[in-house]
């Protein structure tokens, strides 16, 4: 079953608008009793304007128009981690978290993607969101397997669909990855982790 909740926590409709609730995870009811849970987040936390699915952010008694997205992501992951610790039976459910898919969003990074047909031979610095995720996972008492795709994907600067995609784009799409290509590798790693035990 695929459940699309890009932020893991709740977004509710209220009189003031759509509220991203960093300490509420009522949508988790459908996760109960699953044999395998695979989580993924971060990419959508950076969306602004019309692509942003909330109008306000609430944490505890505080409601704000916006906040540092990395901070909001960390608070949402803490809520998720509390749910894992209180609801998951590791003898019945295996939990995975797909790491952060790197994006190349700055002009300098986008320029470095243009026309690339080979992987990089060096690693960039760690992605800040991946560091937040790793910090949260270290605090979870139940086992969660990190499917760490960040460094692997970061090396595949050639793996964006961009100008080589269906119909060809006129711009470099540095937040998505080609099929067949980088996501196939993510799936191979997931398959290996699933059958390992």
C-alpha positions as CSV (number, residue, x, y, z in Angstrom):
1,X,0.0,0.0,0.0
2,X,1.2,3.5,-0.8
3,X,0.3,6.3,1.5
4,X,1.3,9.7,0.4
5,X,1.9,11.9,3.5
6,X,5.0,13.8,2.4
7,X,5.5,15.5,5.8
8,X,4.6,12.4,8.0
9,X,2.8,14.8,10.4
10,X,-0.7,16.1,9.9
11,X,-2.0,19.0,7.8
12,X,-5.5,20.1,9.0
13,X,-8.1,22.5,7.6
14,X,-8.9,25.1,10.2
15,X,-10.7,28.5,10.1
16,X,-7.4,30.3,9.6
17,X,-6.3,27.9,6.7
18,X,-4.3,24.8,6.3
19,X,-2.2,24.1,9.3
20,X,1.0,21.9,9.3
21,X,0.9,20.4,12.8
22,X,4.5,19.4,13.7
23,X,3.4,17.5,16.9
24,X,0.4,15.6,15.5
25,X,0.5,12.4,13.6
26,X,-3.1,11.1,13.6
27,X,-2.7,9.9,10.0
28,X,-0.5,7.1,11.4
29,X,-3.5,4.9,12.1
30,X,-3.1,3.2,8.7
31,X,0.5,2.2,9.6
32,X,-0.5,0.0,12.5
33,X,0.1,-3.8,11.9
34,X,2.1,-3.5,8.7
35,X,4.9,-6.0,8.1
36,X,7.2,-3.4,6.5
37,X,7.0,0.4,6.8
38,X,9.2,2.5,4.5
39,X,9.3,6.2,5.2
40,X,10.6,9.1,3.2
41,X,10.5,12.9,3.6
42,X,12.4,16.1,3.2
43,X,12.1,16.9,-0.6
44,X,8.7,18.5,0.0
45,X,9.7,20.6,3.0
46,X,11.4,23.2,0.7
47,X,8.3,23.9,-1.4
48,X,7.0,27.5,-1.1
49,X,4.3,29.5,-2.7
50,X,1.6,27.6,-4.6
51,X,3.5,24.3,-4.1
52,X,3.4,24.6,-0.3
53,X,0.4,22.7,1.0
54,X,0.0,24.6,4.3
55,X,-0.7,28.2,5.3
56,X,0.4,28.1,8.9
57,X,2.7,25.9,11.0
58,X,1.8,24.9,14.6
59,X,4.1,23.4,17.2
60,X,2.7,23.1,20.7
61,X,0.8,26.4,21.5
62,X,2.7,28.4,18.9
63,X,1.3,29.1,15.4
64,X,3.5,30.9,12.9
65,X,3.3,31.8,9.2
66,X,6.7,30.1,8.5
67,X,9.9,28.9,10.2
68,X,13.2,27.5,9.3
69,X,12.4,24.4,7.3
70,X,15.2,22.3,8.7
71,X,13.9,23.1,12.2
72,X,10.4,22.2,11.2
73,X,11.6,18.9,9.6
74,X,13.4,18.0,12.8
75,X,10.3,18.6,15.0
76,X,8.2,16.5,12.6
77,X,10.7,13.7,12.7
78,X,10.7,13.8,16.5
79,X,6.9,13.3,16.4
80,X,7.4,10.5,14.0
81,X,10.1,8.9,16.2
82,X,7.8,9.0,19.3
83,X,5.2,7.2,17.2
84,X,7.7,4.5,16.2
85,X,8.8,4.0,19.8
86,X,5.3,3.7,21.1
87,X,3.5,1.8,18.3
88,X,6.0,-0.5,16.5
89,X,6.6,-4.1,17.5
90,X,10.0,-4.9,16.0
91,X,9.2,-8.7,16.1
92,X,6.3,-8.0,13.6
93,X,7.3,-4.9,11.7
94,X,10.5,-3.9,9.9
95,X,10.9,-0.1,9.6
96,X,13.0,1.6,6.9
97,X,13.6,5.3,6.3
98,X,14.9,6.2,2.9
99,X,17.4,8.9,3.4
100,X,17.4,12.4,1.9
101,X,17.4,12.6,-1.9
102,X,19.9,15.3,-2.6
103,X,18.9,18.2,-4.7
104,X,21.1,20.6,-6.6
105,X,19.2,23.8,-6.2
106,X,21.7,26.6,-6.2
107,X,22.6,28.2,-9.5
108,X,26.2,27.0,-9.1
109,X,25.0,23.4,-8.6
110,X,22.5,23.6,-11.4
111,X,25.2,24.9,-13.8
112,X,27.4,21.9,-12.7
113,X,24.7,19.5,-13.7
114,X,24.2,20.8,-17.2
115,X,25.1,18.2,-19.8
116,X,26.8,15.8,-17.4
117,X,26.8,12.2,-18.7
118,X,29.2,10.7,-16.1
119,X,29.1,10.4,-12.3
120,X,31.2,12.6,-10.0
121,X,34.4,11.4,-8.5
122,X,34.2,13.3,-5.3
123,X,31.8,13.8,-2.5
124,X,30.2,17.0,-1.4
125,X,29.6,17.9,2.2
126,X,26.8,16.0,4.0
127,X,23.3,17.2,3.3
128,X,22.0,19.1,6.4
129,X,18.6,17.2,6.3
130,X,20.5,13.9,6.3
131,X,22.3,15.0,9.5
132,X,19.0,15.8,11.1
133,X,17.5,12.5,10.1
134,X,20.6,10.6,11.4
135,X,20.4,12.5,14.7
136,X,16.7,11.5,15.2
137,X,17.3,7.9,14.2
138,X,20.0,7.6,16.8
139,X,17.5,8.6,19.5
140,X,14.8,6.1,18.4
141,X,14.8,3.0,20.7
142,X,13.2,0.7,18.1
143,X,15.2,-0.5,15.2
144,X,14.9,1.7,12.1
145,X,17.0,0.8,9.1
146,X,18.4,3.9,7.3
147,X,18.5,3.3,3.5
148,X,21.2,5.9,3.0
149,X,20.8,7.1,-0.6
150,X,22.2,10.5,-0.1
151,X,25.9,10.1,-0.9
152,X,25.2,7.6,-3.6
153,X,22.8,9.9,-5.3
154,X,24.9,13.0,-4.8
155,X,27.6,11.3,-6.9
156,X,25.2,10.8,-9.8
157,X,25.1,14.3,-11.1
158,X,24.4,12.7,-14.4
159,X,21.2,11.0,-13.1
160,X,18.7,13.9,-13.5
161,X,16.1,13.6,-16.2
162,X,16.4,17.3,-17.3
163,X,17.1,17.9,-21.0
164,X,17.3,14.1,-21.7
165,X,13.8,13.4,-20.4
166,X,10.6,12.7,-22.3
167,X,10.2,15.5,-24.8
168,X,13.3,17.2,-23.4
169,X,13.1,20.1,-20.9
170,X,14.6,23.5,-21.5
171,X,15.8,23.6,-17.9
172,X,17.8,21.4,-15.6
173,X,15.6,19.5,-13.2
174,X,17.9,19.0,-10.2
175,X,15.4,17.6,-7.7
176,X,14.4,14.5,-9.5
177,X,16.3,11.4,-10.7
178,X,16.2,9.3,-13.9
179,X,14.4,6.0,-14.3
180,X,16.1,3.7,-15.3
181,X,18.9,4.9,-13.1
182,X,19.5,6.2,-9.6
183,X,16.0,5.2,-8.1
184,X,16.6,1.6,-9.5
185,X,19.7,1.5,-7.3
186,X,17.7,2.7,-4.3
187,X,15.3,-0.2,-5.0
188,X,18.1,-2.8,-5.3
189,X,19.4,-1.7,-1.9
190,X,16.0,-1.8,-0.4
191,X,15.5,-5.4,-1.8
192,X,18.8,-6.5,-0.4
193,X,17.9,-5.1,3.0
194,X,14.5,-6.8,3.0
195,X,15.9,-10.2,2.2
196,X,18.9,-9.9,4.4
197,X,17.1,-11.5,7.4
